[in-house]
């Protein structure tokens, strides 16, 4: 075992290929157990290689199809020098498009089924570049749902409303008063899904001078104090004018976790733009409606990596359609046992509708009602406190 560790961690004199060949002769009990299961179960029909050379490193297990590296660590990986080496190694692999997930020996020995489940989930889609060197998930959307999966409150507001400089004031007020997630609307002159309240806030924001560029400038330092999952919602036209690749890159740089573009079709996303979101660790959030077919919902569920936005009706946001009429639709979605969490939006305006939505989904999204509260408010912080307390009391 000493010889194994010296070869693995102290840069043995042989070439990487020679080291890999040597290390294949040595397996810990945990590595052997995982290897036998990977070979026999063929998770997601993927082929894994054991002790695979890459650059100057030898990877415990590697799948080229999804560029996934699996590391199984003994106690030596708790030592400071080894942790630093692991960090450097993971950074190098990430820079080369390879994602890393790590397990401790005792995890593999103690519950191989849980380990295999995690690997299967990860191999369905490229892992986040924000997945830490110890294997922990650091995209804040995933982290939220791993810690809390009921009664999640996602609040929407329009950037640059009521004033141009209101964006971060509202953001921090929502965090302080117990929102779980925040969705910032990028104002657009011709929105498809927005009702009159959000349309009016968008017009005011545009008149105030709000643009995508200014929004990114306002958000560039937000992560110093803001720790909740953050999404941007808007429409394809202004994003395309800005440049979708540039947009995704800048969103990642300021700490955005997910994007909602209701008018980006599934086909175009999957075949043209998906790579830009994945490269920048941005979950793309799809909308479904009562008219969305079960087949299409299942496809969206396969493509999704954050949550699914279940629109409570086919009308625009902020409508007063009787919310309890939608319970049959909510129940149908719940019974589908989708792999992604579901948040319900459109028509959530008070504690009653929030509670109904949470009965069928993992939480709800409130937009128009909050913007109504902000409209004309002399004290954003106090208004936000009162509004959220009325929902969460």
Secondary structure as the mmCIF struct_conf table of DSSP 4:
data_model
#
loop_
_struct_conf.conf_type_id
_struct_conf.id
_struct_conf.beg_label_comp_id
_struct_conf.beg_label_asym_id
_struct_conf.beg_label_seq_id
_struct_conf.end_label_comp_id
_struct_conf.end_label_asym_id
_struct_conf.end_label_seq_id
HELX_RH_AL_P HELX_RH_AL_P1 UNK A 2 UNK A 9
TURN_TY1_P TURN_TY1_P1 UNK A 10 UNK A 11
BEND BEND1 UNK A 13 UNK A 14
HELX_RH_AL_P HELX_RH_AL_P2 UNK A 16 UNK A 23
TURN_TY1_P TURN_TY1_P2 UNK A 24 UNK A 25
HELX_RH_AL_P HELX_RH_AL_P3 UNK A 29 UNK A 41
HELX_RH_3T_P HELX_RH_3T_P1 UNK A 43 UNK A 45
STRN STRN1 UNK A 49 UNK A 54
TURN_TY1_P TURN_TY1_P3 UNK A 55 UNK A 56
STRN STRN2 UNK A 57 UNK A 63
TURN_TY1_P TURN_TY1_P4 UNK A 64 UNK A 67
STRN STRN3 UNK A 68 UNK A 73
HELX_RH_3T_P HELX_RH_3T_P2 UNK A 75 UNK A 78
BEND BEND2 UNK A 79 UNK A 79
HELX_RH_AL_P HELX_RH_AL_P4 UNK A 80 UNK A 95
TURN_TY1_P TURN_TY1_P5 UNK A 96 UNK A 97
STRN STRN4 UNK A 99 UNK A 104
HELX_RH_AL_P HELX_RH_AL_P5 UNK A 105 UNK A 110
HELX_RH_AL_P HELX_RH_AL_P6 UNK A 112 UNK A 122
TURN_TY1_P TURN_TY1_P6 UNK A 123 UNK A 124
BEND BEND3 UNK A 125 UNK A 125
HELX_LH_PP_P HELX_LH_PP_P1 UNK A 126 UNK A 128
TURN_TY1_P TURN_TY1_P7 UNK A 129 UNK A 130
BEND BEND4 UNK A 131 UNK A 131
TURN_TY1_P TURN_TY1_P8 UNK A 133 UNK A 134
BEND BEND5 UNK A 135 UNK A 135
HELX_RH_AL_P HELX_RH_AL_P7 UNK A 140 UNK A 147
BEND BEND6 UNK A 150 UNK A 151
STRN STRN5 UNK A 152 UNK A 158
TURN_TY1_P TURN_TY1_P9 UNK A 159 UNK A 160
BEND BEND7 UNK A 162 UNK A 163
HELX_RH_3T_P HELX_RH_3T_P3 UNK A 164 UNK A 166
HELX_RH_AL_P HELX_RH_AL_P8 UNK A 167 UNK A 176
TURN_TY1_P TURN_TY1_P10 UNK A 177 UNK A 178
BEND BEND8 UNK A 180 UNK A 180
STRN STRN6 UNK A 181 UNK A 185
TURN_TY1_P TURN_TY1_P11 UNK A 189 UNK A 190
BEND BEND9 UNK A 192 UNK A 193
HELX_RH_AL_P HELX_RH_AL_P9 UNK A 196 UNK A 208
TURN_TY1_P TURN_TY1_P12 UNK A 209 UNK A 209
HELX_RH_AL_P HELX_RH_AL_P10 UNK A 212 UNK A 219
TURN_TY1_P TURN_TY1_P13 UNK A 220 UNK A 221
HELX_RH_3T_P HELX_RH_3T_P4 UNK A 222 UNK A 224
TURN_TY1_P TURN_TY1_P14 UNK A 225 UNK A 225
BEND BEND10 UNK A 228 UNK A 228
STRN STRN7 UNK A 229 UNK A 234
HELX_RH_AL_P HELX_RH_AL_P11 UNK A 236 UNK A 242
HELX_RH_AL_P HELX_RH_AL_P12 UNK A 244 UNK A 254
TURN_TY1_P TURN_TY1_P15 UNK A 255 UNK A 255
STRN STRN8 UNK A 258 UNK A 261
TURN_TY1_P TURN_TY1_P16 UNK A 262 UNK A 263
BEND BEND11 UNK A 264 UNK A 264
HELX_RH_AL_P HELX_RH_AL_P13 UNK A 266 UNK A 268
HELX_RH_PI_P HELX_RH_PI_P1 UNK A 269 UNK A 273
HELX_RH_AL_P HELX_RH_AL_P14 UNK A 274 UNK A 279
TURN_TY1_P TURN_TY1_P17 UNK A 280 UNK A 281
STRN STRN9 UNK A 283 UNK A 284
HELX_LH_PP_P HELX_LH_PP_P2 UNK A 285 UNK A 286
STRN STRN10 UNK A 287 UNK A 288
TURN_TY1_P TURN_TY1_P18 UNK A 290 UNK A 291
BEND BEND12 UNK A 292 UNK A 292
HELX_RH_AL_P HELX_RH_AL_P15 UNK A 294 UNK A 303
BEND BEND13 UNK A 305 UNK A 306
STRN STRN11 UNK A 307 UNK A 311
BEND BEND14 UNK A 312 UNK A 315
TURN_TY1_P TURN_TY1_P19 UNK A 317 UNK A 318
HELX_RH_3T_P HELX_RH_3T_P5 UNK A 323 UNK A 326
HELX_RH_AL_P HELX_RH_AL_P16 UNK A 327 UNK A 335
TURN_TY1_P TURN_TY1_P20 UNK A 336 UNK A 336
BEND BEND15 UNK A 339 UNK A 340
STRN STRN12 UNK A 341 UNK A 345
BEND BEND16 UNK A 346 UNK A 347
BEND BEND17 UNK A 350 UNK A 350
HELX_RH_AL_P HELX_RH_AL_P17 UNK A 351 UNK A 360
BEND BEND18 UNK A 361 UNK A 362
STRN STRN13 UNK A 363 UNK A 366
HELX_RH_AL_P HELX_RH_AL_P18 UNK A 368 UNK A 374
TURN_TY1_P TURN_TY1_P21 UNK A 375 UNK A 376
BEND BEND19 UNK A 378 UNK A 378
HELX_RH_AL_P HELX_RH_AL_P19 UNK A 380 UNK A 392
#
